[in-house]
Amino acid sequence: MATLCSDTIPFREETITLRLPGATRPVTLMHITDIHFCECDERDADMLALMRQRTIRFHGAPQMLFYRLLDHCYETKCDFIALTGDLYDTITQANLDYLEATLRRIKLPWGMIWGDHEWYGLKNETREQIVARLGHFVQHRTWLHTRDLAGVTLMFVDDTRFAITPEQLAEARRVLDASKSCLVFLHIPMNLPTLREPTIAQWNHCATLSDPDHINPEHRETTHAFERLLSEHPKVGGVFAGHLHLFHDDPLTNGARQYVSGPSFEHCCRRVQIVPAD
């Protein structure tokens, strides 16, 4: 693990290199997750005290730290930024405003998915209203969308309800079958045996996608099938997730790995160097 500094904030950056079929040139992707903006104003006066407490919980300035992480991406010549959710901590009008303004200011190609915290604190704003407000950032396909990076497909899948729907499963299979190589981005990581112990050590429970205590029973079969698909499909070059606030990586049956990245509010990021396999 490399330790880097931007201004006075130390970054903990892990770097991996992936040799991927279909990649047309070397490129670098930065995985950033679990930022937890804590903006609040008088429009949500009943949330002010909580957001002050949460700001302390996230070490005082997650918003400023995120901008420094972006500067780090620019300075180190990243080609793409992948954001995997919990960009803000709780729904407030100020957090929604801040997130929208921040996404508009990113100077590199980027992709994102929601985290479970994007839906914390739903009051007058429904999930559908928030998606309508921010959905244009993800091609209005918040449940699954793709980007291309130098011939590599980047697939972003919303699993924040601890579920994968039949529509998501079918689309994920179609995307993988059509790809030369695919990197998959989730918020909640897949439930792998080697991840269970460190997750319980961190949280006292196993908050992974198909864990029996968390999985959405309505979509149990398709969620398990999705995890098998990603673990076995030969086009999967890696799976990336956040949510657990720790660094970890675990082997998949197809020879790829699932990479869980540490939280950005603790100055963490993961650099992914992609090089052509041919």
N, C-alpha and C positions, 0 to 999 in steps of 0.2 A: 504494500500500500504506500503510495507516494503522499507526502504532505506538502501542500502548496499554499501560497499566501496571495491574497488580493487585498491591497491596503492592509488593514490590521486583522483581517479575518482569515484564519487558517482553513483551508479546504482539505478534506480527506478524500482523495481520489483513488479509486481502484481502476486499473487498466487491463483490458483483455484484448486479444487479437483473434479474429475469426477469419479463416480462409473459406470463402464461399463461392460455389459455382455460380456463374452468371454475373458476378460482380465485374463491372467494366473498367474499374480503376480503383486505386486505394482511396478510401474515404474514412472520415472519423465522425462518429455519432456520440453525443453526450446524453446519458440517461440521468434525468433529474426527477425526483419523486418526493412527495410528502413535505411540502413547503409550509403549509398551514398559516396563510395570511390571517391576521387578526384585526382587520380594519372595522371600525364601528363609529357611528355618529348618532346624533339625536333622532334620526329617523328610526333607530332601534334602541331607544333610550333604556329599555328594560334589559338590554344585552351589554351595556357599557361595562358594568362591573365584571361580568364573566369574561369579556374580551380582554380586559386588563389582566385578569388572572391567567388567561390562556397565553397572552403575550409573554408573561413571565415564564410560563411552562415551556415555551418555545424559545427561550434564551434571549428574549428582549426585542428582536427586530427581524423576524423572518422575511418581511417585505424587502428591507434593505439588503439582506443577505442574498436574496434571489437576484436582485439587480447586479450584485457583485459576481454571482455565479454566471450570469449572462455575459458580463464583461470578460470573465475568464474564458468562456466559450469563444468569444470574438478574438481575444488575444492569442489563444492557442490554436486558432484557425480550424475550429470544428466545421463540419459541413452540414450537420443536422442536429436538432435538439428534440429528444423524446421526453414528454412529460406524462407521468403515469399517475396522476390523481392526487387528491388531498391538497389541491393548490390553495384553497382556503380552508379554514378550520370549521366554520359554522356559517350558515346563510345569514348574512346581513346585507342591507342595501349597499353599504360602503364596500364590503368585500366583493360583491358583484361588480360594482363600478371599478374597483381596483383591478380585479382580474381582467375585465374586458379591456381596460386601458393598457394593462401590462402585456397582454397577448398581442395587441396591435403594435406594440413597440419592439417586438422581437425582430432582430435584423437578419436572422438566418431562417432557412426552411425548418419547419417544425411540425410535430404532430402531438396529439394529446388524447387522453381518455379521462373520464371522471374517476374520482375515488369515492369511498363511502361518505367522507366528510362533506363532499359537495351537496349532500342532501340533508345534513344535520340542521335542525332548526326550521324546518318547513312550517311556515305560518300562512300568510295570505298568498305567498307565491307557491304554486304547485310545481311539481317536477316538470310538467309539460311547458309551463311558462318560462322556467329557467332554460330549458332546452331551446325554446323558441328564441330566447334572447341571445344565447351563446352558441347555438347549434351551427351557425354559419362557419364557425371556426373548424368544424369537423365535417364539412360537406353535408350538413344536416343528416348525417348518418351516425348518431351518437352511439348506437349499439354495436357497430362494426364498420370501420373504414380503413382504407389503405393509403399509403404513400409509396413512391418509388425513390430509391436512393442508389444511383449508379447501377441499375439493373437488379438490385435486391428489393424484394417486396417487404414493406414494413406494415404489419397488420395490427391495428389497435382494436381491442375487444373489451367492451364494458361488462365486467363481471361483478359490479358493486352490490348486487342483490344476492351474492353467493349462489348464482345460478347462471347457466347458459341455456338459452331458449332453443327450441328446434330450428328456428330461423337462423340464429347465430351459428349453430352447429353446421347447418347445410351450407351457409355462406363461407364459413371458415374452411370447410372441405373443398369448396369450389376454388377459393383463393389459393390454397396450398397446391392443389392439382395443377393450377395454371402457372405457378411460379417456378423459377429456376432455383431460387433460394428465398426463404422467408424468415424474418425475425418477427416474433410475436410479442406484443406489449399488453400486459394486464395490469390492473391495480392489485387485486388479491392473488397471491401466488397459488399455483397448483398444490394439491395436497400430496406431497411426496414423503415417503418414509424417513428419508434422511433429514428432512426439514422439521419434522415433528418435535424432536427433542429441543433444538435451539428456540423454536417458537414458544414452547411451553415455558422454557427458562426465562424468556423475555416477558411473557404475558400471563403466565399461569393458565393458559388455555391455548388451543390450537386453532387460530383464526385463519385457516386456509380454505381454499375454495370448496372442496368437497368433504371437509371434515364433518363427521356425522352430527356434531352439535351445532353446525352453522349452515349446512347446505339447505337450500330452499327445496322442500319436499316436492313441490309442484313440478320441478324440473330436475329431479334427482338423476333420472336415466340419461338425459342429454348432457348434463354436467359431467357425469362420469365418462360418457362417450367423448366429450370434448377433451378431457384430460388424456384419455387414451390416444386420441388423434394427434395431439401435440407431442406426446411421448414417443409415438411410433412412426409418424409420417416422415419420409426421407427428405422432404424439402425444408423441414424446420431446421434452421441453423442456430437457433437459440430462443429462449423465452425469457422475458424481462418483466419484473414486477417490483412493487414496493410494499406498502401497507404495514409490514412487520417492524419497521424501524431498525433494521439490522442488515449487515452484509452477509450473504450466504450464497453458495452455488451448489447445485445438485445434479447428478447425472440423469439423463433420460435414456430410454431404451434404444432410441435411434442414434445414439452417439453424441447428440447435442447436450446442452446443459440448460437448466433454469437458473437465472441469475436474479437474486433478490438484492436490491440496492438499498444502502442506508439512507436515512432521511436528510433532506436538504437543510432542515432547520438545525441539524447537527453538523452542517458544513460538508455533507457527503455528496458525492457524485460518482458516476461510473463512465469512464471513457471506453468506447468500443471502436477498435481499429479494424476496419474491414479491408481485406486484400483479396484480389482475384485468386481463385483456386487453380485456374488453368495456367 
